[in-house]
Amino acid sequence: MTSSANSQAVSYAQAATGKTAAESGDRISAVRLSLAFLPLATPVSDAKVLTGRQKPLTEVAIIFAEIQTRDGLEGIGFSYSKRAGGQGIYAHAKEIADNLLGEDPSDIDKIYSKLLWAGASVGRSGLAVQAISPFDIALWDLKAKRAGLPLAKLLGAHRDSVQCYNTSGGFLHTPLEQVLENVAISRQSGIGGIKIKVGQPDTAEDLRRLSAVRKALGDDFPLMVDANQQWDRETAIRMGRRMEAFNLVWIEEPLDAWDVEGHAALAAALDTPVATGEMLTSFREHEQLILANANDFVQPDAPRVGGITPFLKIMDLAARHHKKLAPHYAMEIHLHLAAAYPLEPWLEHFEWLNPLFNEQLLLQDGRMWLSDRPGLGFTLSDQARSWTVLDAQFGQPA
């Protein structure tokens, strides 16, 4: 053996005496899971209520996951359900939670797959993945905290703020006079766009309310409408054509969320962009819409699709097909994801979840701004703890 070969062999031998990544990586030591119910001050109605398909919304179920590691780091994530489902998501999450223990928290995709297989008998969409969401989101929060970065910066931000529109002031249970007052308050608070609900049985009333809001906003202020899946194909095309005159940013959920062909035909027929996707609960469902060119704005919801891991895959596919992004709800999570999207996105403003966290987001000049706090940048409030009705502990907390 030559001297150079001897030297190389020695260097390999020296390297082999060090620890491997498997030996030195951090490990998940404890998981806390909890279910809380956030009460709403006023029962909320959209078109699904006015068409008799749902009851007014009075509370939101929140499923929290708090993950601790042996190195002393902690990540927080959550999923949610409106009306039915919260107890079911919590129950399934409780069944699979112990699969996290002992895993390296940086191996997020591996852990996601493990949790998915743990509940494989109930499928790969719907409640089965919504129960994975709080764990997956908590792991991304933890990973960004380990790096000392806001999650958007860990992912690679394209911007430090995202244009933001308000939805909560324009529900159908709200009298028009109050909607107009809410619009004024939102603009004064620095909002960048307004969305109102439509889709009630009386289409003339939809148009009356829309006309009044457009007049109050002026011709160019960003305005969106949301029919919450309550039109059939014929009504959608007629209403879509009548609404062309209102210079809308988009028409949201004009049809049943799983009507891919109908959305594709509508998007091709209208000048106004079509937005949909918030009700979908897997990457595959979003893939169908995107590949069919059935939406101009993609509207994934990280807690609904299974967390940040599948959301990033949806983002990648949407970007490759030049789609706009407008995530649904949960601005506390989606601000970071929207900031990392290459095309200018929109963020939905809902103040409903504010009491759950000690920290709040900054809204200014029509945009929501990233803070410099690492991870998602939130800690759970005492109020969130007081609304908790069930909790379970796995492993040994630090």
C-alpha positions as CSV (number, residue, x, y, z in Angstrom):
1,M,0.0,0.0,0.0
2,T,1.4,3.4,-0.9
3,S,1.9,6.1,1.6
4,S,-1.0,8.2,0.1
5,A,-3.3,5.1,0.4
6,N,-2.2,4.6,4.0
7,S,-2.9,8.2,4.7
8,Q,-6.4,8.0,3.2
9,A,-7.1,4.8,5.2
10,V,-6.1,6.5,8.4
11,S,-8.3,9.5,7.6
12,Y,-11.3,7.2,7.0
13,A,-10.5,5.3,10.2
14,Q,-10.4,8.6,12.2
15,A,-13.7,9.7,10.7
16,A,-15.3,6.4,11.7
17,T,-14.5,7.0,15.3
18,G,-16.9,10.0,15.4
19,K,-20.6,9.7,16.0
20,T,-23.0,9.2,13.1
21,A,-26.0,11.4,12.5
22,A,-28.2,8.6,13.8
23,E,-26.2,8.5,17.1
24,S,-26.1,12.3,17.7
25,G,-29.4,13.6,16.4
26,D,-32.0,15.1,18.8
27,R,-35.0,12.9,19.6
28,I,-38.7,13.5,20.4
29,S,-39.1,12.9,24.1
30,A,-42.7,14.0,24.8
31,V,-45.9,14.9,23.0
32,R,-48.9,16.7,24.6
33,L,-52.2,16.6,22.7
34,S,-55.2,18.7,23.6
35,L,-58.7,19.6,22.4
36,A,-60.1,23.1,23.0
37,F,-63.4,24.7,21.9
38,L,-63.2,28.3,20.9
39,P,-66.6,30.0,21.3
40,L,-67.7,32.6,18.8
41,A,-69.4,35.8,20.0
42,T,-72.1,35.6,17.4
43,P,-73.4,32.5,15.5
44,V,-72.0,32.7,12.0
45,S,-74.0,31.9,8.8
46,D,-72.8,31.5,5.2
47,A,-74.7,30.2,2.2
48,K,-74.6,26.6,3.5
49,V,-76.8,27.7,6.4
50,L,-79.2,29.7,4.3
51,T,-79.7,26.8,1.9
52,G,-80.5,24.5,4.9
53,R,-77.4,22.3,4.7
54,Q,-75.7,23.3,7.9
55,K,-76.5,25.0,11.2
56,P,-75.0,28.3,12.2
57,L,-71.4,28.0,13.5
58,T,-71.1,28.7,17.2
59,E,-67.6,27.4,18.0
60,V,-64.4,26.1,16.5
61,A,-62.7,22.9,17.7
62,I,-58.9,23.3,18.0
63,I,-56.6,20.3,18.3
64,F,-53.1,21.4,19.6
65,A,-49.9,19.4,19.6
66,E,-46.9,20.4,21.7
67,I,-43.8,18.4,20.9
68,Q,-40.7,18.4,23.1
69,T,-37.2,17.0,22.4
70,R,-34.5,15.8,24.7
71,D,-32.4,18.8,23.7
72,G,-35.1,21.1,25.3
73,L,-36.8,22.4,22.1
74,E,-40.5,22.6,21.7
75,G,-42.8,23.0,18.7
76,I,-46.5,23.9,18.6
77,G,-49.0,23.0,15.9
78,F,-52.7,22.8,15.5
79,S,-55.6,21.5,13.4
80,Y,-59.2,22.6,13.7
81,S,-62.8,21.7,12.7
82,K,-65.9,23.8,12.3
83,R,-69.1,22.1,13.5
84,A,-68.6,18.3,13.6
85,G,-65.2,16.6,13.6
86,G,-63.2,18.0,16.4
87,Q,-63.6,15.0,18.7
88,G,-62.9,12.6,15.9
89,I,-59.6,14.4,14.9
90,Y,-58.5,14.4,18.5
91,A,-59.3,10.7,18.9
92,H,-57.4,9.7,15.9
93,A,-54.4,11.9,16.7
94,K,-54.4,10.3,20.2
95,E,-54.2,6.9,18.6
96,I,-51.1,7.6,16.5
97,A,-49.3,10.1,18.8
98,D,-46.9,7.6,20.4
99,N,-45.4,6.9,17.0
100,L,-43.5,10.2,17.3
101,L,-41.6,9.2,20.4
102,G,-37.9,8.5,19.8
103,E,-37.9,10.0,16.3
104,D,-35.4,12.7,15.2
105,P,-37.7,15.8,14.8
106,S,-35.8,17.0,11.8
107,D,-36.9,13.9,9.8
108,I,-40.3,15.5,9.1
109,D,-41.2,13.7,5.9
110,K,-40.2,10.3,7.4
111,I,-42.4,11.0,10.4
112,Y,-45.3,12.1,8.2
113,S,-45.1,8.8,6.3
114,K,-45.0,6.9,9.6
115,L,-48.1,8.6,11.0
116,L,-49.9,8.1,7.7
117,W,-49.2,4.4,7.8
118,A,-50.2,4.2,11.4
119,G,-53.7,5.2,10.4
120,A,-53.7,3.7,6.9
121,S,-56.9,1.7,7.5
122,V,-58.9,5.0,7.5
123,G,-57.4,6.4,4.4
124,R,-55.1,9.2,3.2
125,S,-57.4,12.1,3.3
126,G,-60.1,13.7,5.5
127,L,-60.0,13.1,9.2
128,A,-57.0,10.7,8.8
129,V,-54.7,13.5,7.7
130,Q,-56.3,16.3,9.6
131,A,-55.2,14.4,12.7
132,I,-51.6,14.4,11.5
133,S,-51.6,18.2,10.9
134,P,-51.0,19.4,14.4
135,F,-47.9,17.1,14.7
136,D,-46.5,18.0,11.3
137,I,-47.0,21.7,11.9
138,A,-45.4,21.5,15.3
139,L,-42.4,19.7,13.8
140,W,-41.9,22.5,11.2
141,D,-42.3,25.1,14.0
142,L,-39.6,23.2,16.0
143,K,-37.3,22.9,13.0
144,A,-37.4,26.7,12.4
145,K,-36.8,27.4,16.1
146,R,-33.7,25.1,16.0
147,A,-32.4,27.3,13.1
148,G,-33.3,30.5,15.0
149,L,-35.4,31.6,12.0
150,P,-39.1,32.5,11.3
151,L,-40.5,29.5,9.4
152,A,-40.8,31.6,6.2
153,K,-37.1,32.3,6.3
154,L,-36.3,28.7,6.8
155,L,-38.4,27.8,3.8
156,G,-36.9,30.7,1.8
157,A,-39.1,33.8,1.7
158,H,-39.9,35.7,-1.4
159,R,-41.3,38.6,0.6
160,D,-41.5,39.9,4.2
161,S,-45.2,40.7,4.0
162,V,-48.3,39.4,2.2
163,Q,-51.3,41.3,0.9
164,C,-54.2,40.5,3.3
165,Y,-58.0,40.5,2.9
166,N,-60.7,40.3,5.5
167,T,-63.6,37.7,5.5
168,S,-65.1,37.8,8.9
169,G,-67.0,41.0,8.4
170,G,-69.0,39.9,5.4
171,F,-71.0,36.8,6.5
172,L,-74.6,36.4,5.4
173,H,-76.0,36.6,8.9
174,T,-74.7,40.2,9.1
175,P,-77.2,42.9,8.0
176,L,-75.9,45.0,5.0
177,E,-75.6,48.1,7.1
178,Q,-73.3,46.3,9.5
179,V,-71.3,44.8,6.6
180,L,-70.7,48.3,5.3
181,E,-69.6,49.4,8.8
182,N,-67.3,46.4,9.0
183,V,-65.8,47.3,5.7
184,A,-65.0,50.8,6.9
185,I,-63.4,49.5,10.1
186,S,-61.3,46.9,8.2
187,R,-60.0,49.6,5.8
188,Q,-59.1,51.8,8.8
189,S,-57.2,48.9,10.4
190,G,-55.0,48.6,7.3
191,I,-56.7,45.7,5.4
192,G,-55.8,45.2,1.8
193,G,-58.9,43.6,0.5
194,I,-62.5,42.6,1.4
195,K,-64.4,39.4,0.8
196,I,-68.1,39.0,1.3
197,K,-70.3,36.0,1.3
198,V,-72.8,35.2,-1.5
199,G,-74.7,32.1,-2.6
200,Q,-78.0,32.6,-0.8
201,P,-81.2,31.4,-2.5
202,D,-82.2,34.9,-3.5
203,T,-79.5,35.8,-6.1
204,A,-81.0,39.3,-6.4
205,E,-80.1,39.9,-2.7
206,D,-76.5,38.7,-3.4
207,L,-76.2,41.3,-6.2
208,R,-77.8,44.1,-4.0
209,R,-75.3,43.5,-1.2
210,L,-72.4,43.2,-3.6
211,S,-73.4,46.5,-5.4
212,A,-73.5,48.3,-2.1
213,V,-70.1,47.0,-0.9
214,R,-68.4,47.8,-4.3
215,K,-69.9,51.4,-4.2
216,A,-68.5,51.8,-0.6
217,L,-65.1,50.6,-1.6
218,G,-64.8,52.3,-4.9
219,D,-64.0,50.8,-8.3
220,D,-60.5,49.6,-7.7
221,F,-60.2,48.4,-4.1
222,P,-59.7,44.6,-4.1
223,L,-63.0,42.8,-3.6
224,M,-63.8,39.0,-3.6
225,V,-67.0,37.0,-3.2
226,D,-67.5,33.5,-1.8
227,A,-70.5,31.3,-2.6
228,N,-69.4,28.4,-0.3
229,Q,-70.3,25.7,-2.9
230,Q,-74.0,26.6,-3.1
231,W,-74.5,27.2,-6.8
232,D,-75.2,24.6,-9.4
233,R,-73.4,24.9,-12.8
234,E,-76.1,27.0,-14.5
235,T,-76.4,29.4,-11.6
236,A,-72.7,29.8,-11.3
237,I,-72.2,30.8,-15.0
238,R,-75.1,33.2,-14.9
239,M,-74.0,34.8,-11.6
240,G,-70.4,34.8,-12.7
241,R,-71.3,36.7,-15.9
242,R,-73.4,39.2,-13.9
243,M,-70.5,39.7,-11.5
244,E,-68.0,40.5,-14.2
245,A,-69.0,44.1,-13.9
246,F,-67.8,44.3,-10.3
247,N,-64.1,43.9,-11.0
248,L,-63.6,41.1,-8.6
249,V,-60.3,39.6,-7.6
250,W,-62.0,36.2,-7.7
251,I,-65.2,34.2,-7.2
252,E,-64.7,31.6,-4.6
253,E,-66.2,28.1,-4.3
254,P,-68.9,28.7,-6.9
255,L,-69.6,24.9,-7.2
256,D,-69.2,21.8,-5.1
257,A,-65.6,21.5,-4.1
258,W,-65.1,18.2,-5.8
259,D,-66.7,19.2,-9.2
260,V,-63.5,19.4,-11.1
261,E,-65.1,19.5,-14.6
262,G,-67.6,22.2,-13.6
263,H,-64.9,24.4,-12.1
264,A,-62.7,23.9,-15.2
265,A,-65.6,24.9,-17.5
266,L,-66.4,27.9,-15.4
267,A,-62.8,29.1,-15.2
268,A,-62.6,28.9,-19.0
269,A,-65.8,30.8,-19.5
270,L,-65.3,33.8,-17.1
271,D,-62.9,36.7,-17.1
272,T,-63.1,36.8,-13.3
273,P,-60.7,34.3,-11.8
274,V,-62.1,31.3,-10.0
275,A,-60.8,30.3,-6.5
276,T,-61.4,27.0,-4.8
277,G,-59.7,24.2,-2.8
278,E,-60.2,25.1,0.9
279,M,-62.4,22.0,1.6
280,L,-59.9,19.5,0.0
281,T,-58.0,17.3,2.4
282,S,-55.1,15.8,0.4
283,F,-52.4,16.6,-2.1
284,R,-54.1,14.4,-4.7
285,E,-57.4,16.3,-4.6
286,H,-55.5,19.6,-5.2
287,E,-53.5,17.9,-7.9
288,Q,-56.8,17.1,-9.8
289,L,-57.9,20.7,-9.7
290,I,-54.6,22.1,-10.8
291,L,-53.9,19.7,-13.6
292,A,-57.5,20.2,-14.9
293,N,-56.9,24.0,-14.9
294,A,-60.0,24.2,-12.7
295,N,-58.9,27.1,-10.5
296,D,-57.0,30.3,-11.0
297,F,-56.4,30.8,-7.3
298,V,-55.3,27.7,-5.3
299,Q,-56.7,27.7,-1.8
300,P,-55.1,24.9,0.3
301,D,-55.6,24.8,4.0
302,A,-52.5,23.3,5.9
303,P,-54.5,21.9,8.8
304,R,-57.0,20.3,6.4
305,V,-54.5,18.8,3.9
306,G,-52.4,17.1,6.6
307,G,-50.0,19.9,7.6
308,I,-47.1,21.9,6.1
309,T,-45.4,18.9,4.5
310,P,-48.2,18.2,1.9
311,F,-49.0,22.0,1.7
312,L,-45.5,22.6,0.3
313,K,-46.0,19.9,-2.3
314,I,-49.3,21.7,-3.4
315,M,-47.4,25.0,-3.5
316,D,-44.7,23.5,-5.7
317,L,-47.2,22.0,-8.2
318,A,-49.3,25.2,-8.2
319,A,-46.2,27.4,-8.9
320,R,-45.1,25.1,-11.8
321,H,-48.6,25.7,-13.3
322,H,-48.5,29.5,-12.7
323,K,-51.4,29.5,-10.3
324,K,-52.0,32.2,-7.7
325,L,-52.1,31.2,-4.1
326,A,-54.7,32.2,-1.4
327,P,-54.6,29.9,1.6
328,H,-57.7,29.4,3.6
329,Y,-58.1,30.5,7.2
330,A,-55.3,29.9,9.8
331,M,-53.3,33.0,9.0
332,E,-50.9,32.2,11.9
333,I,-49.6,29.3,9.8
334,H,-50.3,30.5,6.2
335,L,-48.5,33.8,6.5
336,H,-45.2,31.9,6.5
337,L,-46.2,29.7,3.6
338,A,-47.6,32.5,1.5
339,A,-44.4,34.5,2.1
340,A,-42.4,31.6,0.6
341,Y,-44.6,31.4,-2.6
342,P,-42.9,32.8,-5.8
343,L,-46.0,34.5,-7.2
344,E,-47.7,37.3,-5.2
345,P,-50.3,35.6,-3.0
346,W,-53.2,36.7,-0.8
347,L,-53.6,35.9,2.9
348,E,-57.0,35.5,4.6
349,H,-57.5,37.6,7.7
350,F,-59.6,36.0,10.5
351,E,-59.3,37.4,14.0
352,W,-61.2,34.5,15.5
353,L,-58.0,32.6,16.6
354,N,-56.4,35.7,18.3
355,P,-57.4,34.7,21.8
356,L,-55.5,31.4,21.5
357,F,-52.0,33.0,21.4
358,N,-50.0,35.4,23.4
359,E,-48.6,37.1,20.3
360,Q,-50.4,38.8,17.5
361,L,-49.6,39.6,13.8
362,L,-48.9,43.0,12.4
363,L,-51.4,44.4,9.8
364,Q,-50.2,47.5,8.1
365,D,-50.6,49.2,4.7
366,G,-52.8,46.4,3.3
367,R,-50.4,43.6,4.2
368,M,-49.6,41.2,7.0
369,W,-46.0,41.3,8.1
370,L,-43.7,38.6,9.3
371,S,-42.3,39.0,12.8
372,D,-38.7,38.1,13.6
373,R,-39.8,35.5,16.1
374,P,-38.5,32.0,15.3
375,G,-40.8,29.2,14.1
376,L,-44.4,30.2,13.7
377,G,-43.8,32.8,16.4
378,F,-46.6,31.9,18.8
379,T,-47.1,30.5,22.3
380,L,-50.4,29.3,23.7
381,S,-52.3,31.7,25.9
382,D,-53.9,31.0,29.3
383,Q,-57.3,31.4,27.5
384,A,-56.5,28.5,25.2
385,R,-55.6,26.4,28.2
386,S,-58.9,27.4,29.9
387,W,-61.0,26.3,26.8
388,T,-59.3,22.8,26.8
389,V,-61.7,19.9,27.5
390,L,-59.4,16.9,26.8
391,D,-55.7,16.4,26.9
392,A,-53.2,13.5,26.8
393,Q,-49.5,13.2,27.5
394,F,-47.1,10.8,25.7
395,G,-43.5,10.3,26.8
396,Q,-41.7,12.2,29.5
397,P,-41.7,16.0,29.3
398,A,-38.5,17.8,30.1
